[in-house]
Amino acid sequence: MSDRVTAADPLSAAPAASGGPTAATPHVDAGDAGYRKDLKSRHINMIAIGGAIGTGLFLGAGGRMSQAGPSLFIAYAVCGVFAFFVVRALGELVLYRPSSGAFVSYAREFMGEKGAYTAGWLYFLNWSTTAVADITAAATYAHFWSMFSDVPQWILALIALAVVLAANLISVRYFGEMEFWFAIVKVAALVAFMLVGIFLVVTSHDVGGHTPGLGTITDNGGVFPAGTMPMLLLIQGVVFAYASVELCGVAAGETENPERIMPKAINSIMWRVGLFYVGSVVLLALLLPYTAYSGDQSPFVTVFDKLGIPGAAGVMNLVVLTAALSSLNSGLYSTGRILRSMSLAGSAPRFTGVMNKGGVPYGGILLTAGFGVLGVALNYVMPGEAFELVLNFASIGIIGTWAMIMVCSLLFWRRAEQGRLARPAYRLPWAPYTQIVTLLFLGSVLVLMWMDEGISRTTVNCLPLIAAALVGGWFLVRGRVRATAGSPRD
């Protein structure tokens, strides 16, 4: 019996003679079998929050603020809108057919095995490099405390990876609980920061020798102190900040009643983006001159450090350390599920499809963790540049993943227009224009990366190598894909 069973060929299925989308034979993905529906509504809601609040804000905002100034909030707002479009498109697909394989499963249905293969390995590129960024961030945060200041960065990175890997291999229920409390900590910390920040601005309380308020912006070059180009060139890094928004779509395959839970969780992402990302960056700009921030320290820690409140900076640093570990935990979780879906289709190594008694696809998790070990080596060789280097490669993976989601959404919309299937009531608004505009935006991000100098341009120049690796990999696995699908076609 085939490992991956589809009730009908997704690329050639036609509507039944009796008519109507409901007559089409549903797609079945063997990668969805074996999971336990242990994630509850509170888990999904907080996973959605945690996915929208991560390392890109807690650590990355400092370096970006120092380069682009207060205009950074515009970049966060623009990227946040397109991130919402992506997760809303994925949400419509989830309501159509929940799957732990998420967009890889949808790419298989609407684009065939080549599409699923491409989507899956781009996602793996995203999270394998993000894992390196997360452990690098965790090691950077740990250096804030004097007890760890003399510990090499690569050792701290290795410890972070080992702790999160061990926790992720237990069961999905433990993952859900960890993410629930991680998200609670992150949200509570940001709410506390915003309340303190608003109080400081309203009362004009001194912050490190500066009086917070609009004058902090106007007296230091305005909203665009270095012009508009630095803000535009930083957009690829801001895209990285939203890298986990699609996580709730992956988690939908392990929850009961996704049709009830998912719309609420996804719709709330928009106001969270506006409140936590844009609001936090605006407050940071009002509290201190943009030159006070740096990429070596979380901007939130910088503010509390300047306030001189005993222990406050240490508490906030512990929070941002939690955010890094949360992101790493999410990456191991999601890639494990995606790789299992690919493995059962023949396009990923067989061991990545293996599950333990707790319903955890540990093979894929270990593969991602293996790349994290390479990140430990990177922290040993070049600790100063490790974060920015992997951030750029992660951005390539994110752009590719988001593009595949929108292409799947566009093909899904077209089939619905042809009457071959029915769209759920929960839909991506303004289709197909939303998908097209989002794809154009993602293409423009690549152009901006190339226009930037240094690592960003080098990363874009590596695109032919990434494409060649994907093509070469396909020729290596296509025989097993054919055998698994029971079809001689590519």
N, C-alpha and C positions, 0 to 999 in steps of 0.2 A: 504494500500500500504506500502511496506517495506521502512524504512528510508534509507537503503543502497541498491542500486540496482546494480547488475552486470549483464551485458547482457549475460554472460556465466560463468560457473564455471571456475575460472582461473587455477585450478589445474588439471582439466580434459579436458580442451579444446584441441581439436586436429585440425590440419590443414585441411582445406576443401579438398574435393576430387579433386577439380580443381587445388589444389596445390598452394604453395607460401605463404609467410608470410602475405601478404595483405588480404588473405582470412579469417584470424582469426578474431573472433568477438572481438571488442575492449572492454577493461575494462572501466566501468563507476563507479565513486565514488560519491555518493550523498553528501559527505563532501565538494565537490568543488562548490556546488550550493550556491547562495546568495552573493558571494563576488563581489566587484566592482573592475574593472580593472583600478585602479587609479594610479598604480605605473608606472612611466615613465622610459625611458632608463637611465636618469641621476640618478634616485633613485636607480635602480638596480646596476649600476656601483659603486655608492658610498656605497651602502649597502655591496657589495662585499669587498670594501676597509675596511669599518668599521668592517666587520666580521673578517678581518685578522689583525686588530690592536685593541687590547683591554686591559683589566685590567692585563692580564697575562704578557704583555710587560711593561706597564707603572708602575705597582706596583711590580709584581712578580720578574722582572729581577734584582731588587736590592738585595733581599735576596739570590737569586740563584747565582748571581755574587760573593757575599761574601763567598759562600760555594765552588763553583767550579772554580772560577777565570775566566780568559779569555776563557777557553775551553768551556764556555757556548755557544759560537757562533756555535760550532760544533753540540751541541744538538739542537739548534734552526734550523740549516740547515737540519739536518737529519729528524727531525719531520716535518719540512716544506715540504719536498719532499713527505712524506706520506700523509700529509694534502692535498696536491695538488692532489694526486691520488684519495683520497676520494671524493673531490669536483668535480673532473673530471668524476668519475664514476657516481656521482649523476647528473651531468650535462647531461650525455648521457641518463639517465633515464628521466630527465626533457624534453629533446628534443623528446624522444619517446612519453611521455604523461605528459604534465604539470599538476601539482596537488598541491593545498595548503596543502594537507596531506603529500606531499613529500614522504620520505622513508617509512612512515607508510602505505601510499596508495600502494606503490610498494611492500612492504612486504605482504600486503593483497593479491595482485595479484599473487605473485610468491611463497609465503610461507603459504598462508591461514591466517585465523583469529588469530591463535595462534602466528604466526610470527608478525602480525601487533600489537597485544596486547603487546608482548614483546618489540618490537621496540619502541612503543609509551611510555611505562612506563619507559624504560631506558632513553629515551630522557627527560621525565619529571624529572627523578632523576638528570640528568645532569643540567637542567636549574633551578630547584627549589633550588638546592644547589649552583649553580652559582649565583643566585639572592642574596643569603646570602653573598657570596664572594663579590659581587658588592657593596651591601650596606655597608658592612664592609670596603671595600676599600674607598668608598665615605666618610664615617665617619673618616677614618684615614687621608685622604687628608685634610678634613676640620680642623682637629686639627693643621694643619700647621700654620694657622692664629691665632694670639693671642686672637682675639675676640671669637673664638670657643674653646680655649684650656681648659676652665673650664666646657664646656658642656659635659655631659656624652656621651660616644660613642654610646650607644643604642638610645639616643634621636636623634642624628644626623642620625643614620641609619634609624630610623622611618621616619624622614622628607624626606630623599632621596627616600624611597619607596613610600611615599604618593604623592610626586611631579610627579614621573615618571608614577605611576599608573593612576593618573588623566589624564595625557597627552595621555596615550596609549589607553584610552577608547573612545576617540572622533571619529576617523575614520582612515582608512588606509592611506589616503592622508596626514593627520597630522603626522602619524608615518613616512611616507616616507620623508616628509620635515624635520622632526627632525633628522632622520638618515643622510640625505643629509648634513645638516649643521654640525652635530656632526662629521661626517667623514671629512668634509672640515677643521674643526678646528684641528682634530687629524693629518691629513696629513700635514697641514701648519706648525703645531708645530714641527713635526718630521723633516720636510725639513729644518726648521729654525735651529733646534738643530744640524742637520748634517752639514749644512753650517758653523755654528759657530764652531762646533767640528773640521771640516777639517781645518778651518782657524787657530784654536789654535794649531793643530798638525803641520801644515806646518810652522807656525811662531815660534813654540816652546814657545808660550806664557805661562806664569806662571799660574797654576790653583791650588789654595789652597796650595802653597808652593811646588808644583810638576811641573816638566817640562814634558809636554806630548810628547809622541813618543814611539817608540819600547822599549826604555829603561824602560818605566813604566811597561812593561810586563817582560822583561828579568831580570830586577833587583829585581823582586818580585816573583821569583819562576817559571817564564816562563808561557807557555800556560796551563800547568797542575800543578799548585802549590801544590795541595793536592793529586795528582795522578789522574788516569782516573776514578776510582770508583765513586767519588762524582758527576762527570758529568753524568755518566750513571744513578746513582740513582735519579738524578733530572729530568730525561726525563719525568716522569709522570706529573710533574709540568709544563714542557714545552708543553706537549700535551694539557694541560688546556689552554695555551696561544692561541691555535688555535681553541678554542671551537666553535667559531661562523662562521667558514668558510662555513658551510652547510646552513647558513641562506638565501643566495641568491637562493637556491633551493626551500625553502619554499615560498619565496616572488614571485617566478616565476608564481605561481597560480593566482596572482593578478596583472599581467601586460599583456599588449597587445604585440603580436609578440615576445614571449619568444625565438622562434627559431632564431631570429635575434639578440636579446639582450644578451642572456645567454652565448654563446660561447666567445664573446669578454670579458665579465665580468669575466668569470671563468679563461680564459687563462692569464689574467693580474694578477691573484693572485700569480703566481709563481715569477714574477719579484718583486712584492711588498714584498713578503716574503724575498727574497734575499736582497732587498734594505733597507727596514724598520727594519726588525728583525735582520738579520745577520749584516747588516751594522751598525745599532745603537749599538749593543752589542760590535762589534769590536772597534767602536769609544769610547764607555764607558771604555773599557779596556785600550785604548791608553791614555785617558785623566787623569785617576786617578788609583792608585793601587786598586786592587780588595777589599782590606781590608777597603777602604774608604766608601764602599756601605753597606747598611743594608736593612732588610726587613721592617723597620719602616718608610721608606721614599722612594719615587720614585727616582730611580737613576738619572733621568733627572733633578729633583729638586736639588739633591745633587750637580751636576756639576755646575748649575747656582748659587747655594748658595755659592760654593767655589770661584766662579768668583767675587763675591761681587758686581755685577751690581745691583743697586737699583731697586727693583721691578721685576727683571727678574725671580727669583725663584718663586715669587708669581704668575706671569703670567703662568709659566709652571705648577705650581700646579693646577691652575684653569683649564688648559687644561687636565691634567690627571684626574681631578674630572669629567670633561665632558666625558672622555672615560669610566669611571665607570658607569655613568648614561646612556650612550649610550648602553653599554653592557646589563644593566638591562632592558632598553627599548626593546632591541632586544629579550631578553629572554621571556619577557611577550608577545610580539608579536607572536613569533614562537610557544610557547607552547599553546597559545590560538587556533591557527590553527590546530595543531596536535591533541589536545584534542577534538576539534570539530569533526574531522574525526573519531576519536575513539568512540566518543559518539554516532554518527549516525550509528555506527556499533554495538553498544551495549557494548563495552568494557571499557567505561569510564562513569562517572556519567552523567545522563541526562542533568543536568543544564549546563554542560560544552559545550553542543551543541547549546545553545541559543545565538542568535545574536541580536544586537540592530539595530536601524534604519540606522545607519551609516555603516552597514555591518561588525561590529566588534563582534567576538565571545567572549563576555565579561565574560561568565561563566568560561571558561578555564583560562582567564587572572586573574580573581579573585582568582581561586584556587591556581595558582602559587604565587600570591601576598600573599595569606594566609600562605604559607610556608616561604615567606619573613618575615612575622611577627614573625614566630618562630626564624628566624635569628636575629631579634631584641632582642629577649629574650636571644639568645646565646651570643650576644654582651654584654648583661647585666651581664651574669654569668661568661663568660671567654673572655673578650675583647682582651687579648693578644694572645690567640691561635685560635680565631674564624676563621680567614682567612685560616690558614693552614689546619684546620680540615675539613672545607667544601670544600676546594680545592681538597683534596684527594678523597672525595666522588663524587665530580663533575667529577674528572678524570675517575672514574669507569663508570659513566654514559656516558662520552664521548667515552671511549673505546668501550662500548657496542653499542652505536649508530653508530660509524664508522664501527664496525664489521658487524652490520646488513646491512648497506649500501653496503658494499663490498660483503656480501653474496647475497643480492638482485641483485647486478651487475653480480655476477657469474652465478646465475640462469637465469638472462636475457640473458647473453651470450650463455648459453647452449641451451635455447629455440631458439635463433637465429640460432645456429648451426644445430638444428633439423629442421629448416625451418618453425617454428611455428609463428615467427614474424620477422620483419625487423629491424635491427639496423639503427639508423640515421647516417648521414654522419659524425656527430661530435661524436667521440668515445673515450673511454678510451684506450690509447695505450697499446700494448703488452698483451692484455687479452688472456688467463685467468691468466697468470703468475703474472701480477700486483696485481690482487685481492688476490692471494695466498700469495705472499710475504708480502703484507700489513697486512693480517690476522696473519701471523707469527710474524710480528713486534708488532702488538697489544698484542699478547700473551706474547711476551718477556717483554713488558712494565709491565704487571701484575707480572711477575717473579721478575723484578727489584724492584717493589713496595714491594713485600714480603721480598726481601733481605734487604731492608732498615729497620731501626728500628723505634720504636715509632708509630706515627699515621699512617704511610704508611702501615706497616705490619698489624696493627689493622684493617685498612680499607679492606685489602685483606682478612683477616680472617672473615670479615663480609659478604663475598660473599655468603656463604651458607644461611645466613639469608635473603639476597636480593633474592636469588633464591627461597627460601621457601615462601617469601612474594609474589613473582610473581606467583608461583604455586597455593598458596592459593587464591590469587586474581582471577586467572583464573577460579577456581571452583565456585567462587562467581558470576562471570559475564557470564559464558558460556551459562546458560539458556537464558539470554537476547540476547546474541550473536546469538544463534540458532534461536530464535523467530524473531529477526531483519532480519537475512539472509533468513528466511523461509526454513531452512534446519535442519534436525535432527542430522547432523554430528558435531563433535567437531571442 
